[in-house]
Amino acid sequence: MSESEKIKLSNRILDGIRKAQREMVERKAKLGEYVVIADSNGEPRRISAEEALKLYRSK
């Protein structure tokens, strides 16, 4: 596998992970559930999925 093929594969995998995370947060938001994220210090923080969705959309 060439270096460019490795990069393309890596990008496809990362895109798939991002899509799965977004879909999970959207589903949890519809159900009124919470998610755990890391704050700026790396500490876990529990927030509503709706709030997390707003964070994802602002990036």
All heavy atoms as TSV, in Angstrom:
chain	resi	resn	atom	element	x	y	z
A	1	MET	N	N	0.853	-1.176	0.000
A	1	MET	CA	C	0.000	0.000	0.000
A	1	MET	C	C	0.897	1.236	0.000
A	1	MET	O	O	1.784	1.365	0.837
A	1	MET	CB	C	-0.893	-0.017	1.250
A	1	MET	CG	C	-1.856	1.118	1.341
A	1	MET	SD	S	-2.897	1.091	2.816
A	1	MET	CE	C	-4.092	-0.125	2.391
A	2	SER	N	N	0.658	2.119	-0.942
A	2	SER	CA	C	1.479	3.322	-1.048
A	2	SER	C	C	1.122	4.310	0.066
A	2	SER	O	O	0.097	4.191	0.737
A	2	SER	CB	C	1.280	3.983	-2.406
A	2	SER	OG	O	0.007	4.594	-2.472
A	3	GLU	N	N	1.994	5.277	0.239
A	3	GLU	CA	C	1.781	6.288	1.283
A	3	GLU	C	C	0.493	7.076	1.034
A	3	GLU	O	O	-0.257	7.359	1.961
A	3	GLU	CB	C	2.989	7.226	1.332
A	3	GLU	CG	C	3.087	8.027	2.603
A	3	GLU	CD	C	3.271	7.155	3.837
A	3	GLU	OE1	O	3.878	6.073	3.750
A	3	GLU	OE2	O	2.778	7.558	4.897
A	4	SER	N	N	0.217	7.429	-0.215
A	4	SER	CA	C	-1.002	8.189	-0.527
A	4	SER	C	C	-2.249	7.344	-0.266
A	4	SER	O	O	-3.274	7.869	0.174
A	4	SER	CB	C	-0.988	8.697	-1.965
A	4	SER	OG	O	-1.020	7.630	-2.881
A	5	GLU	N	N	-2.168	6.039	-0.514
A	5	GLU	CA	C	-3.306	5.158	-0.236
A	5	GLU	C	C	-3.548	5.065	1.272
A	5	GLU	O	O	-4.694	5.035	1.721
A	5	GLU	CB	C	-3.064	3.764	-0.810
A	5	GLU	CG	C	-3.131	3.710	-2.318
A	5	GLU	CD	C	-2.730	2.357	-2.866
A	5	GLU	OE1	O	-1.836	1.713	-2.290
A	5	GLU	OE2	O	-3.323	1.958	-3.888
A	6	LYS	N	N	-2.461	5.040	2.037
A	6	LYS	CA	C	-2.590	5.011	3.497
A	6	LYS	C	C	-3.258	6.279	4.012
A	6	LYS	O	O	-4.105	6.236	4.902
A	6	LYS	CB	C	-1.218	4.843	4.157
A	6	LYS	CG	C	-0.621	3.477	3.981
A	6	LYS	CD	C	0.752	3.404	4.627
A	6	LYS	CE	C	1.418	2.076	4.373
A	6	LYS	NZ	N	2.772	2.019	4.963
A	7	ILE	N	N	-2.879	7.412	3.449
A	7	ILE	CA	C	-3.465	8.695	3.850
A	7	ILE	C	C	-4.950	8.736	3.500
A	7	ILE	O	O	-5.774	9.153	4.310
A	7	ILE	CB	C	-2.699	9.865	3.201
A	7	ILE	CG1	C	-1.288	9.957	3.798
A	7	ILE	CG2	C	-3.448	11.181	3.374
A	7	ILE	CD1	C	-0.361	10.907	3.083
A	8	LYS	N	N	-5.295	8.277	2.303
A	8	LYS	CA	C	-6.704	8.251	1.889
A	8	LYS	C	C	-7.519	7.343	2.808
A	8	LYS	O	O	-8.625	7.696	3.218
A	8	LYS	CB	C	-6.834	7.783	0.444
A	8	LYS	CG	C	-6.406	8.800	-0.573
A	8	LYS	CD	C	-6.523	8.250	-1.985
A	8	LYS	CE	C	-5.978	9.217	-3.006
A	8	LYS	NZ	N	-6.048	8.673	-4.367
A	9	LEU	N	N	-6.978	6.182	3.131
A	9	LEU	CA	C	-7.670	5.252	4.022
A	9	LEU	C	C	-7.850	5.860	5.404
A	9	LEU	O	O	-8.930	5.786	5.991
A	9	LEU	CB	C	-6.892	3.930	4.113
A	9	LEU	CG	C	-7.473	2.884	5.062
A	9	LEU	CD1	C	-8.888	2.497	4.639
A	9	LEU	CD2	C	-6.569	1.662	5.114
A	10	SER	N	N	-6.803	6.479	5.903
A	10	SER	CA	C	-6.870	7.128	7.213
A	10	SER	C	C	-7.944	8.219	7.226
A	10	SER	O	O	-8.727	8.330	8.176
A	10	SER	CB	C	-5.508	7.727	7.558
A	10	SER	OG	O	-5.562	8.438	8.761
A	11	ASN	N	N	-8.005	9.006	6.167
A	11	ASN	CA	C	-9.007	10.072	6.076
A	11	ASN	C	C	-10.422	9.501	6.024
A	11	ASN	O	O	-11.338	10.048	6.651
A	11	ASN	CB	C	-8.741	10.959	4.861
A	11	ASN	CG	C	-7.548	11.856	5.060
A	11	ASN	OD1	O	-7.164	12.161	6.185
A	11	ASN	ND2	N	-6.936	12.275	3.977
A	12	ARG	N	N	-10.598	8.405	5.293
A	12	ARG	CA	C	-11.919	7.765	5.219
A	12	ARG	C	C	-12.343	7.240	6.586
A	12	ARG	O	O	-13.502	7.360	6.975
A	12	ARG	CB	C	-11.908	6.630	4.201
A	12	ARG	CG	C	-11.912	7.121	2.761
A	12	ARG	CD	C	-11.973	6.000	1.755
A	12	ARG	NE	N	-13.120	5.135	1.992
A	12	ARG	CZ	C	-13.166	3.850	1.688
A	12	ARG	NH1	N	-12.126	3.264	1.134
A	12	ARG	NH2	N	-14.233	3.147	1.922
A	13	ILE	N	N	-11.399	6.652	7.312
A	13	ILE	CA	C	-11.703	6.141	8.650
A	13	ILE	C	C	-12.091	7.287	9.578
A	13	ILE	O	O	-13.095	7.198	10.303
A	13	ILE	CB	C	-10.508	5.346	9.204
A	13	ILE	CG1	C	-10.335	4.051	8.412
A	13	ILE	CG2	C	-10.676	5.061	10.691
A	13	ILE	CD1	C	-9.042	3.309	8.687
A	14	LEU	N	N	-11.317	8.365	9.569
A	14	LEU	CA	C	-11.625	9.522	10.422
A	14	LEU	C	C	-12.981	10.128	10.069
A	14	LEU	O	O	-13.750	10.503	10.961
A	14	LEU	CB	C	-10.529	10.577	10.302
A	14	LEU	CG	C	-9.204	10.223	10.965
A	14	LEU	CD1	C	-8.147	11.263	10.635
A	14	LEU	CD2	C	-9.370	10.068	12.452
A	15	ASP	N	N	-13.294	10.214	8.784
A	15	ASP	CA	C	-14.595	10.737	8.367
A	15	ASP	C	C	-15.724	9.849	8.891
A	15	ASP	O	O	-16.751	10.337	9.346
A	15	ASP	CB	C	-14.684	10.840	6.839
A	15	ASP	CG	C	-13.840	11.964	6.270
A	15	ASP	OD1	O	-13.441	12.871	7.043
A	15	ASP	OD2	O	-13.571	11.932	5.053
A	16	GLY	N	N	-15.519	8.544	8.843
A	16	GLY	CA	C	-16.525	7.609	9.353
A	16	GLY	C	C	-16.731	7.752	10.853
A	16	GLY	O	O	-17.865	7.704	11.340
A	17	ILE	N	N	-15.649	7.933	11.578
A	17	ILE	CA	C	-15.751	8.123	13.035
A	17	ILE	C	C	-16.492	9.412	13.354
A	17	ILE	O	O	-17.374	9.431	14.217
A	17	ILE	CB	C	-14.346	8.121	13.672
A	17	ILE	CG1	C	-13.740	6.720	13.595
A	17	ILE	CG2	C	-14.398	8.610	15.123
A	17	ILE	CD1	C	-12.275	6.658	13.982
A	18	ARG	N	N	-16.158	10.487	12.653
A	18	ARG	CA	C	-16.839	11.770	12.883
A	18	ARG	C	C	-18.338	11.664	12.589
A	18	ARG	O	O	-19.165	12.187	13.333
A	18	ARG	CB	C	-16.211	12.858	12.015
A	18	ARG	CG	C	-14.852	13.285	12.486
A	18	ARG	CD	C	-14.309	14.434	11.633
A	18	ARG	NE	N	-12.925	14.679	11.951
A	18	ARG	CZ	C	-11.906	14.400	11.135
A	18	ARG	NH1	N	-12.133	13.901	9.932
A	18	ARG	NH2	N	-10.674	14.640	11.505
A	19	LYS	N	N	-18.675	10.980	11.503
A	19	LYS	CA	C	-20.083	10.804	11.138
A	19	LYS	C	C	-20.813	9.999	12.213
A	19	LYS	O	O	-21.917	10.357	12.624
A	19	LYS	CB	C	-20.197	10.095	9.791
A	19	LYS	CG	C	-21.618	9.877	9.346
A	19	LYS	CD	C	-21.688	9.118	8.034
A	19	LYS	CE	C	-23.142	8.841	7.695
A	19	LYS	NZ	N	-23.282	7.874	6.627
A	20	ALA	N	N	-20.198	8.921	12.685
A	20	ALA	CA	C	-20.820	8.086	13.714
A	20	ALA	C	C	-21.017	8.862	15.011
A	20	ALA	O	O	-22.068	8.756	15.659
A	20	ALA	CB	C	-19.968	6.849	13.961
A	21	GLN	N	N	-20.040	9.679	15.394
A	21	GLN	CA	C	-20.163	10.483	16.606
A	21	GLN	C	C	-21.302	11.497	16.466
A	21	GLN	O	O	-22.092	11.685	17.390
A	21	GLN	CB	C	-18.861	11.213	16.905
A	21	GLN	CG	C	-17.792	10.318	17.461
A	21	GLN	CD	C	-16.497	11.067	17.712
A	21	GLN	OE1	O	-16.154	12.002	16.989
A	21	GLN	NE2	N	-15.775	10.632	18.728
A	22	ARG	N	N	-21.358	12.155	15.312
A	22	ARG	CA	C	-22.423	13.146	15.092
A	22	ARG	C	C	-23.792	12.488	15.155
A	22	ARG	O	O	-24.708	12.993	15.810
A	22	ARG	CB	C	-22.230	13.838	13.738
A	22	ARG	CG	C	-23.289	14.894	13.446
A	22	ARG	CD	C	-23.087	15.540	12.081
A	22	ARG	NE	N	-22.758	14.620	11.018
A	22	ARG	CZ	C	-23.646	13.890	10.347
A	22	ARG	NH1	N	-24.922	13.961	10.648
A	22	ARG	NH2	N	-23.266	13.081	9.367
A	23	GLU	N	N	-23.935	11.343	14.503
A	23	GLU	CA	C	-25.218	10.638	14.512
A	23	GLU	C	C	-25.599	10.187	15.920
A	23	GLU	O	O	-26.765	10.260	16.302
A	23	GLU	CB	C	-25.165	9.441	13.561
A	23	GLU	CG	C	-25.141	9.845	12.103
A	23	GLU	CD	C	-24.921	8.681	11.158
A	23	GLU	OE1	O	-24.631	7.544	11.620
A	23	GLU	OE2	O	-25.032	8.904	9.941
A	24	MET	N	N	-24.614	9.750	16.711
A	24	MET	CA	C	-24.881	9.334	18.082
A	24	MET	C	C	-25.379	10.516	18.915
A	24	MET	O	O	-26.362	10.404	19.648
A	24	MET	CB	C	-23.629	8.757	18.738
A	24	MET	CG	C	-23.842	8.365	20.187
A	24	MET	SD	S	-22.318	8.133	21.110
A	24	MET	CE	C	-21.645	9.787	21.106
A	25	VAL	N	N	-24.719	11.655	18.778
A	25	VAL	CA	C	-25.120	12.840	19.546
A	25	VAL	C	C	-26.499	13.312	19.102
A	25	VAL	O	O	-27.329	13.687	19.938
A	25	VAL	CB	C	-24.063	13.958	19.429
A	25	VAL	CG1	C	-24.557	15.244	20.060
A	25	VAL	CG2	C	-22.756	13.517	20.080
A	26	GLU	N	N	-26.781	13.286	17.817
A	26	GLU	CA	C	-28.107	13.674	17.323
A	26	GLU	C	C	-29.187	12.759	17.898
A	26	GLU	O	O	-30.244	13.230	18.328
A	26	GLU	CB	C	-28.142	13.632	15.796
A	26	GLU	CG	C	-27.357	14.743	15.146
A	26	GLU	CD	C	-27.249	14.611	13.640
A	26	GLU	OE1	O	-27.608	13.540	13.083
A	26	GLU	OE2	O	-26.784	15.572	13.006
A	27	ARG	N	N	-28.917	11.456	17.923
A	27	ARG	CA	C	-29.878	10.493	18.458
A	27	ARG	C	C	-30.098	10.723	19.957
A	27	ARG	O	O	-31.226	10.741	20.432
A	27	ARG	CB	C	-29.389	9.066	18.189
A	27	ARG	CG	C	-30.345	7.983	18.590
A	27	ARG	CD	C	-29.902	6.593	18.156
A	27	ARG	NE	N	-28.561	6.258	18.638
A	27	ARG	CZ	C	-27.474	6.139	17.875
A	27	ARG	NH1	N	-27.557	6.336	16.577
A	27	ARG	NH2	N	-26.310	5.823	18.387
A	28	LYS	N	N	-29.019	10.942	20.693
A	28	LYS	CA	C	-29.126	11.189	22.132
A	28	LYS	C	C	-29.865	12.503	22.412
A	28	LYS	O	O	-30.614	12.595	23.371
A	28	LYS	CB	C	-27.748	11.191	22.783
A	28	LYS	CG	C	-27.156	9.801	22.934
A	28	LYS	CD	C	-25.815	9.863	23.639
A	28	LYS	CE	C	-25.324	8.493	24.000
A	28	LYS	NZ	N	-25.929	7.971	25.199
A	29	ALA	N	N	-29.656	13.504	21.576
A	29	ALA	CA	C	-30.345	14.781	21.750
A	29	ALA	C	C	-31.849	14.600	21.584
A	29	ALA	O	O	-32.641	15.161	22.348
A	29	ALA	CB	C	-29.808	15.816	20.761
A	30	LYS	N	N	-32.250	13.809	20.605
A	30	LYS	CA	C	-33.676	13.553	20.394
A	30	LYS	C	C	-34.303	12.837	21.579
A	30	LYS	O	O	-35.483	13.017	21.872
A	30	LYS	CB	C	-33.886	12.719	19.123
A	30	LYS	CG	C	-33.640	13.481	17.849
A	30	LYS	CD	C	-33.817	12.589	16.635
A	30	LYS	CE	C	-33.462	13.337	15.361
A	30	LYS	NZ	N	-33.545	12.475	14.181
A	31	LEU	N	N	-33.500	12.016	22.270
A	31	LEU	CA	C	-33.998	11.254	23.415
A	31	LEU	C	C	-33.813	11.997	24.744
A	31	LEU	O	O	-34.170	11.479	25.797
A	31	LEU	CB	C	-33.281	9.899	23.483
A	31	LEU	CG	C	-33.523	8.963	22.304
A	31	LEU	CD1	C	-32.592	7.764	22.379
A	31	LEU	CD2	C	-34.981	8.529	22.271
A	32	GLY	N	N	-33.215	13.186	24.699
A	32	GLY	CA	C	-33.004	13.968	25.910
A	32	GLY	C	C	-31.929	13.387	26.816
A	32	GLY	O	O	-31.966	13.572	28.035
A	33	GLU	N	N	-30.950	12.714	26.238
A	33	GLU	CA	C	-29.901	12.067	27.016
A	33	GLU	C	C	-28.667	12.963	27.156
A	33	GLU	O	O	-28.617	14.068	26.623
A	33	GLU	CB	C	-29.527	10.725	26.379
A	33	GLU	CG	C	-30.662	9.736	26.389
A	33	GLU	CD	C	-30.309	8.409	25.747
A	33	GLU	OE1	O	-29.254	8.300	25.100
A	33	GLU	OE2	O	-31.100	7.482	25.895
A	34	TYR	N	N	-27.704	12.453	27.894
A	34	TYR	CA	C	-26.464	13.175	28.149
A	34	TYR	C	C	-25.292	12.469	27.486
A	34	TYR	O	O	-25.365	11.286	27.168
A	34	TYR	CB	C	-26.205	13.259	29.656
A	34	TYR	CG	C	-27.188	14.156	30.366
A	34	TYR	CD1	C	-28.420	13.669	30.771
A	34	TYR	CD2	C	-26.891	15.488	30.611
A	34	TYR	CE1	C	-29.333	14.488	31.408
A	34	TYR	CE2	C	-27.798	16.312	31.246
A	34	TYR	CZ	C	-29.015	15.805	31.637
A	34	TYR	OH	O	-29.919	16.623	32.265
A	35	VAL	N	N	-24.207	13.215	27.296
A	35	VAL	CA	C	-22.956	12.654	26.802
A	35	VAL	C	C	-21.836	13.139	27.722
A	35	VAL	O	O	-21.987	14.117	28.442
A	35	VAL	CB	C	-22.658	13.067	25.339
A	35	VAL	CG1	C	-23.681	12.492	24.391
A	35	VAL	CG2	C	-22.591	14.567	25.189
A	36	VAL	N	N	-20.717	12.441	27.685
A	36	VAL	CA	C	-19.553	12.834	28.468
A	36	VAL	C	C	-18.484	13.320	27.504
A	36	VAL	O	O	-18.151	12.638	26.530
A	36	VAL	CB	C	-19.024	11.650	29.305
A	36	VAL	CG1	C	-17.767	12.059	30.061
A	36	VAL	CG2	C	-20.094	11.170	30.271
A	37	ILE	N	N	-17.972	14.518	27.769
A	37	ILE	CA	C	-16.908	15.084	26.950
A	37	ILE	C	C	-15.752	15.469	27.866
A	37	ILE	O	O	-15.893	15.457	29.092
A	37	ILE	CB	C	-17.385	16.321	26.151
A	37	ILE	CG1	C	-17.806	17.453	27.093
A	37	ILE	CG2	C	-18.521	15.965	25.214
A	37	ILE	CD1	C	-17.997	18.787	26.413
A	38	ALA	N	N	-14.620	15.806	27.305
A	38	ALA	CA	C	-13.483	16.282	28.078
A	38	ALA	C	C	-13.471	17.808	28.026
A	38	ALA	O	O	-13.642	18.398	26.959
A	38	ALA	CB	C	-12.189	15.732	27.512
A	39	ASP	N	N	-13.288	18.431	29.197
A	39	ASP	CA	C	-13.197	19.892	29.220
A	39	ASP	C	C	-11.793	20.312	28.797
A	39	ASP	O	O	-10.971	19.489	28.395
A	39	ASP	CB	C	-13.599	20.450	30.587
A	39	ASP	CG	C	-12.640	20.074	31.707
A	39	ASP	OD1	O	-11.536	19.574	31.425
A	39	ASP	OD2	O	-13.007	20.289	32.879
A	40	SER	N	N	-11.496	21.594	28.888
A	40	SER	CA	C	-10.212	22.106	28.412
A	40	SER	C	C	-9.025	21.552	29.200
A	40	SER	O	O	-7.892	21.571	28.717
A	40	SER	CB	C	-10.205	23.632	28.464
A	40	SER	OG	O	-10.449	24.069	29.783
A	41	ASN	N	N	-9.283	21.041	30.409
A	41	ASN	CA	C	-8.217	20.444	31.223
A	41	ASN	C	C	-8.151	18.932	31.066
A	41	ASN	O	O	-7.386	18.266	31.760
A	41	ASN	CB	C	-8.421	20.786	32.700
A	41	ASN	CG	C	-8.304	22.264	32.958
A	41	ASN	OD1	O	-7.466	22.937	32.378
A	41	ASN	ND2	N	-9.160	22.784	33.812
A	42	GLY	N	N	-8.977	18.385	30.204
A	42	GLY	CA	C	-9.000	16.943	29.991
A	42	GLY	C	C	-9.851	16.185	30.989
A	42	GLY	O	O	-9.879	14.964	30.975
A	43	GLU	N	N	-10.556	16.899	31.847
A	43	GLU	CA	C	-11.420	16.267	32.841
A	43	GLU	C	C	-12.774	15.924	32.210
A	43	GLU	O	O	-13.294	16.688	31.400
A	43	GLU	CB	C	-11.649	17.203	34.031
A	43	GLU	CG	C	-10.380	17.503	34.819
A	43	GLU	CD	C	-9.814	16.273	35.492
A	43	GLU	OE1	O	-10.605	15.482	36.045
A	43	GLU	OE2	O	-8.582	16.103	35.454
A	44	PRO	N	N	-13.346	14.787	32.582
A	44	PRO	CA	C	-14.652	14.425	32.021
A	44	PRO	C	C	-15.740	15.371	32.514
A	44	PRO	O	O	-15.720	15.831	33.651
A	44	PRO	CB	C	-14.891	13.001	32.521
A	44	PRO	CG	C	-13.964	12.811	33.655
A	44	PRO	CD	C	-12.835	13.774	33.492
A	45	ARG	N	N	-16.671	15.681	31.631
A	45	ARG	CA	C	-17.775	16.582	31.951
A	45	ARG	C	C	-19.039	16.042	31.309
A	45	ARG	O	O	-19.040	15.719	30.124
A	45	ARG	CB	C	-17.455	17.965	31.405
A	45	ARG	CG	C	-18.363	19.030	31.928
A	45	ARG	CD	C	-17.867	20.403	31.527
A	45	ARG	NE	N	-19.035	21.101	31.041
A	45	ARG	CZ	C	-19.064	21.979	30.077
A	45	ARG	NH1	N	-17.972	22.307	29.463
A	45	ARG	NH2	N	-20.178	22.537	29.709
A	46	ARG	N	N	-20.111	15.940	32.067
A	46	ARG	CA	C	-21.398	15.444	31.569
A	46	ARG	C	C	-22.240	16.647	31.138
A	46	ARG	O	O	-22.490	17.553	31.928
A	46	ARG	CB	C	-22.102	14.679	32.684
A	46	ARG	CG	C	-23.411	14.073	32.283
A	46	ARG	CD	C	-23.970	13.292	33.477
A	46	ARG	NE	N	-25.222	12.677	33.154
A	46	ARG	CZ	C	-26.374	12.957	33.753
A	46	ARG	NH1	N	-26.417	13.821	34.724
A	46	ARG	NH2	N	-27.474	12.349	33.382
A	47	ILE	N	N	-22.653	16.643	29.877
A	47	ILE	CA	C	-23.499	17.713	29.357
A	47	ILE	C	C	-24.647	17.086	28.585
A	47	ILE	O	O	-24.590	15.930	28.175
A	47	ILE	CB	C	-22.720	18.698	28.448
A	47	ILE	CG1	C	-22.184	17.984	27.205
A	47	ILE	CG2	C	-21.596	19.372	29.212
A	47	ILE	CD1	C	-21.569	18.919	26.176
A	48	SER	N	N	-25.694	17.871	28.371
A	48	SER	CA	C	-26.810	17.353	27.580
A	48	SER	C	C	-26.347	17.161	26.139
A	48	SER	O	O	-25.466	17.875	25.651
A	48	SER	CB	C	-27.990	18.326	27.626
A	48	SER	OG	O	-27.708	19.489	26.872
A	49	ALA	N	N	-26.914	16.190	25.492
A	49	ALA	CA	C	-26.557	15.934	24.097
A	49	ALA	C	C	-26.926	17.136	23.228
A	49	ALA	O	O	-26.249	17.414	22.235
A	49	ALA	CB	C	-27.245	14.674	23.601
A	50	GLU	N	N	-27.976	17.845	23.616
A	50	GLU	CA	C	-28.375	19.052	22.872
A	50	GLU	C	C	-27.256	20.093	22.915
A	50	GLU	O	O	-26.919	20.712	21.907
A	50	GLU	CB	C	-29.662	19.627	23.462
A	50	GLU	CG	C	-30.242	20.771	22.675
A	50	GLU	CD	C	-30.712	20.371	21.286
A	50	GLU	OE1	O	-31.259	19.263	21.139
A	50	GLU	OE2	O	-30.518	21.162	20.346
A	51	GLU	N	N	-26.660	20.273	24.094
A	51	GLU	CA	C	-25.544	21.216	24.233
A	51	GLU	C	C	-24.337	20.731	23.423
A	51	GLU	O	O	-23.665	21.512	22.753
A	51	GLU	CB	C	-25.160	21.366	25.697
A	51	GLU	CG	C	-24.093	22.402	25.953
A	51	GLU	CD	C	-23.760	22.560	27.423
A	51	GLU	OE1	O	-24.543	22.115	28.284
A	51	GLU	OE2	O	-22.690	23.137	27.707
A	52	ALA	N	N	-24.073	19.430	23.460
A	52	ALA	CA	C	-22.963	18.858	22.684
A	52	ALA	C	C	-23.192	19.052	21.193
A	52	ALA	O	O	-22.255	19.353	20.454
A	52	ALA	CB	C	-22.809	17.383	23.013
A	53	LEU	N	N	-24.426	18.902	20.764
A	53	LEU	CA	C	-24.756	19.090	19.352
A	53	LEU	C	C	-24.473	20.528	18.925
A	53	LEU	O	O	-23.940	20.775	17.847
A	53	LEU	CB	C	-26.228	18.728	19.123
A	53	LEU	CG	C	-26.682	18.474	17.713
A	53	LEU	CD1	C	-25.838	17.421	17.034
A	53	LEU	CD2	C	-28.144	18.059	17.704
A	54	LYS	N	N	-24.796	21.470	19.790
A	54	LYS	CA	C	-24.489	22.872	19.486
A	54	LYS	C	C	-22.986	23.088	19.362
A	54	LYS	O	O	-22.528	23.828	18.496
A	54	LYS	CB	C	-25.065	23.778	20.577
A	54	LYS	CG	C	-26.558	23.868	20.564
A	54	LYS	CD	C	-27.086	24.709	21.709
A	54	LYS	CE	C	-28.595	24.657	21.774
A	54	LYS	NZ	N	-29.125	25.355	22.954
A	55	LEU	N	N	-22.206	22.421	20.227
A	55	LEU	CA	C	-20.748	22.528	20.145
A	55	LEU	C	C	-20.233	21.944	18.842
A	55	LEU	O	O	-19.351	22.532	18.188
A	55	LEU	CB	C	-20.098	21.812	21.334
A	55	LEU	CG	C	-20.293	22.429	22.701
A	55	LEU	CD1	C	-19.733	21.513	23.785
A	55	LEU	CD2	C	-19.626	23.808	22.766
A	56	TYR	N	N	-20.742	20.784	18.446
A	56	TYR	CA	C	-20.315	20.160	17.186
A	56	TYR	C	C	-20.662	21.049	15.994
A	56	TYR	O	O	-19.871	21.177	15.071
A	56	TYR	CB	C	-20.998	18.799	16.986
A	56	TYR	CG	C	-20.350	17.670	17.748
A	56	TYR	CD1	C	-21.069	16.949	18.681
A	56	TYR	CD2	C	-19.033	17.304	17.511
A	56	TYR	CE1	C	-20.490	15.902	19.376
A	56	TYR	CE2	C	-18.445	16.273	18.198
A	56	TYR	CZ	C	-19.180	15.572	19.128
A	56	TYR	OH	O	-18.607	14.540	19.807
A	57	ARG	N	N	-21.823	21.640	16.012
A	57	ARG	CA	C	-22.253	22.472	14.876
A	57	ARG	C	C	-21.486	23.784	14.786
A	57	ARG	O	O	-21.373	24.348	13.713
A	57	ARG	CB	C	-23.760	22.740	14.966
A	57	ARG	CG	C	-24.556	21.491	14.674
A	57	ARG	CD	C	-26.033	21.728	14.772
A	57	ARG	NE	N	-26.764	20.517	14.374
A	57	ARG	CZ	C	-28.023	20.298	14.679
A	57	ARG	NH1	N	-28.707	21.189	15.376
A	57	ARG	NH2	N	-28.604	19.184	14.297
A	58	SER	N	N	-20.958	24.267	15.926
A	58	SER	CA	C	-20.230	25.535	15.911
A	58	SER	C	C	-18.794	25.379	15.390
A	58	SER	O	O	-18.147	26.356	15.086
A	58	SER	CB	C	-20.192	26.139	17.316
A	58	SER	OG	O	-19.385	25.360	18.181
A	59	LYS	N	N	-18.313	24.140	15.276
A	59	LYS	CA	C	-16.941	23.905	14.792
A	59	LYS	C	C	-16.883	23.834	13.295
A	59	LYS	O	O	-17.714	23.539	12.585
A	59	LYS	CB	C	-16.403	22.603	15.389
A	59	LYS	CG	C	-16.151	22.748	16.850
A	59	LYS	CD	C	-15.515	21.488	17.387
A	59	LYS	CE	C	-15.262	21.643	18.872
A	59	LYS	NZ	N	-14.573	20.515	19.426
